[in-house]
Amino acid sequence: MIKNLSKILLIFTFLFILTTPVLAQDILGINIIDREVVLSNDDPRTVSVKIINIVLSFLGLIALVVVLFGGFKWMTSGGNQEQVGQAKKILIAGLIGLVIILLSWGITNYVITQVTDITTWP
């Protein structure tokens, strides 16, 4: 069964590769890359700030989901002390994570602001 499945998968992969469109006039793919890749003229500091803010926002969202999960678990525990204890641990861990994320956001914003003020010419 597995041998037949792997043979079928190999045949479909081969057919897919054969049927994909090929641009004959652009063998190296330079024109495709030129059209698809958009490079920015932004300062590397601003790009790094954007990346840091995106990552910290994503981590904050994860911490918020953990806190909500802990609250949901507490509300649905039905008075079971073991589940309430687990929910408290989850809530505490989520809140500690949220505090760490907020502190790291504040520290990075402060450091980046100071570095930007020092390195930019008036």
One Martini backbone bead per residue (centre of mass of N, CA, C, O) as a GRO file, in nm:
protein
  122
    1MET     BB    1   0.059   0.062  -0.023
    2ILE     BB    2   0.303   0.253   0.017
    3LYS     BB    3   0.433   0.203  -0.257
    4ASN     BB    4   0.195   0.303  -0.426
    5LEU     BB    5   0.178   0.585  -0.302
    6SER     BB    6   0.467   0.673  -0.380
    7LYS     BB    7   0.428   0.638  -0.685
    8ILE     BB    8   0.193   0.834  -0.721
    9LEU     BB    9   0.339   1.079  -0.603
   10LEU     BB   10   0.569   1.079  -0.810
   11ILE     BB   11   0.393   1.116  -1.063
   12PHE     BB   12   0.255   1.383  -0.979
   13THR     BB   13   0.515   1.544  -0.946
   14PHE     BB   14   0.617   1.509  -1.235
   15LEU     BB   15   0.367   1.635  -1.374
   16PHE     BB   16   0.386   1.909  -1.235
   17ILE     BB   17   0.665   1.986  -1.343
   18LEU     BB   18   0.587   1.962  -1.650
   19THR     BB   19   0.325   2.175  -1.627
   20THR     BB   20   0.485   2.406  -1.568
   21PRO     BB   21   0.556   2.714  -1.643
   22VAL     BB   22   0.786   2.843  -1.890
   23LEU     BB   23   1.029   3.094  -1.935
   24ALA     BB   24   1.218   3.126  -2.216
   25GLN     BB   25   1.325   3.434  -2.204
   26ASP     BB   26   1.384   3.364  -1.875
   27ILE     BB   27   1.614   3.165  -1.747
   28LEU     BB   28   1.719   3.313  -1.470
   29GLY     BB   29   1.485   3.510  -1.342
   30ILE     BB   30   1.530   3.826  -1.334
   31ASN     BB   31   1.253   3.955  -1.407
   32ILE     BB   32   1.095   3.833  -1.176
   33ILE     BB   33   1.259   3.956  -0.946
   34ASP     BB   34   1.221   4.251  -1.033
   35ARG     BB   35   0.904   4.244  -0.991
   36GLU     BB   36   0.877   4.108  -0.690
   37VAL     BB   37   1.108   4.269  -0.563
   38VAL     BB   38   1.093   4.503  -0.288
   39LEU     BB   39   1.290   4.759  -0.206
   40SER     BB   40   1.404   4.960   0.048
   41ASN     BB   41   1.489   5.309   0.158
   42ASP     BB   42   1.516   5.258   0.441
   43ASP     BB   43   1.624   5.268   0.741
   44PRO     BB   44   1.757   5.022   0.936
   45ARG     BB   45   1.632   5.124   1.201
   46THR     BB   46   1.333   5.120   1.110
   47VAL     BB   47   1.324   4.825   1.033
   48SER     BB   48   1.398   4.713   1.314
   49VAL     BB   49   1.158   4.840   1.461
   50LYS     BB   50   0.939   4.694   1.302
   51ILE     BB   51   1.026   4.408   1.374
   52ILE     BB   52   1.009   4.434   1.680
   53ASN     BB   53   0.708   4.517   1.691
   54ILE     BB   54   0.597   4.262   1.559
   55VAL     BB   55   0.708   4.053   1.758
   56LEU     BB   56   0.586   4.181   2.019
   57SER     BB   57   0.293   4.165   1.925
   58PHE     BB   58   0.282   3.860   1.894
   59LEU     BB   59   0.359   3.795   2.189
   60GLY     BB   60   0.122   3.950   2.316
   61LEU     BB   61  -0.096   3.774   2.187
   62ILE     BB   62  -0.009   3.511   2.320
   63ALA     BB   63  -0.041   3.610   2.614
   64LEU     BB   64  -0.343   3.673   2.591
   65VAL     BB   65  -0.432   3.383   2.525
   66VAL     BB   66  -0.327   3.259   2.788
   67VAL     BB   67  -0.505   3.425   2.976
   68LEU     BB   68  -0.776   3.338   2.852
   69PHE     BB   69  -0.735   3.036   2.903
   70GLY     BB   70  -0.715   3.054   3.211
   71GLY     BB   71  -0.998   3.179   3.251
   72PHE     BB   72  -1.155   2.951   3.115
   73LYS     BB   73  -1.058   2.725   3.300
   74TRP     BB   74  -1.173   2.849   3.560
   75MET     BB   75  -1.476   2.873   3.468
   76THR     BB   76  -1.477   2.542   3.386
   77SER     BB   77  -1.409   2.382   3.662
   78GLY     BB   78  -1.645   2.353   3.883
   79GLY     BB   79  -1.462   2.361   4.166
   80ASN     BB   80  -1.200   2.234   4.091
   81GLN     BB   81  -0.899   2.262   4.249
   82GLU     BB   82  -0.702   2.157   4.035
   83GLN     BB   83  -0.799   2.342   3.799
   84VAL     BB   84  -0.763   2.608   3.948
   85GLY     BB   85  -0.457   2.579   3.988
   86GLN     BB   86  -0.388   2.563   3.687
   87ALA     BB   87  -0.516   2.836   3.611
   88LYS     BB   88  -0.335   3.009   3.792
   89LYS     BB   89  -0.070   2.933   3.656
   90ILE     BB   90  -0.147   3.036   3.375
   91LEU     BB   91  -0.206   3.330   3.455
   92ILE     BB   92   0.071   3.395   3.575
   93ALA     BB   93   0.236   3.329   3.324
   94GLY     BB   94   0.093   3.531   3.133
   95LEU     BB   95   0.150   3.789   3.301
   96ILE     BB   96   0.455   3.767   3.304
   97GLY     BB   97   0.485   3.772   2.996
   98LEU     BB   98   0.349   4.048   2.956
   99VAL     BB   99   0.548   4.211   3.127
  100ILE     BB  100   0.803   4.139   2.968
  101ILE     BB  101   0.708   4.250   2.696
  102LEU     BB  102   0.658   4.544   2.789
  103LEU     BB  103   0.945   4.595   2.890
  104SER     BB  104   1.090   4.535   2.622
  105TRP     BB  105   0.949   4.755   2.464
  106GLY     BB  106   1.045   4.994   2.635
  107ILE     BB  107   1.350   4.946   2.611
  108THR     BB  108   1.372   4.951   2.301
  109ASN     BB  109   1.254   5.233   2.261
  110TYR     BB  110   1.465   5.382   2.428
  111VAL     BB  111   1.720   5.288   2.280
  112ILE     BB  112   1.638   5.380   1.994
  113THR     BB  113   1.600   5.676   2.062
  114GLN     BB  114   1.888   5.730   2.161
  115VAL     BB  115   2.038   5.637   1.906
  116THR     BB  116   1.897   5.831   1.712
  117ASP     BB  117   1.983   6.096   1.856
  118ILE     BB  118   2.294   6.044   1.832
  119THR     BB  119   2.316   5.965   1.505
  120THR     BB  120   2.180   6.224   1.432
  121TRP     BB  121   2.181   6.501   1.244
  122PRO     BB  122   2.077   6.840   1.254
   0.00000   0.00000   0.00000
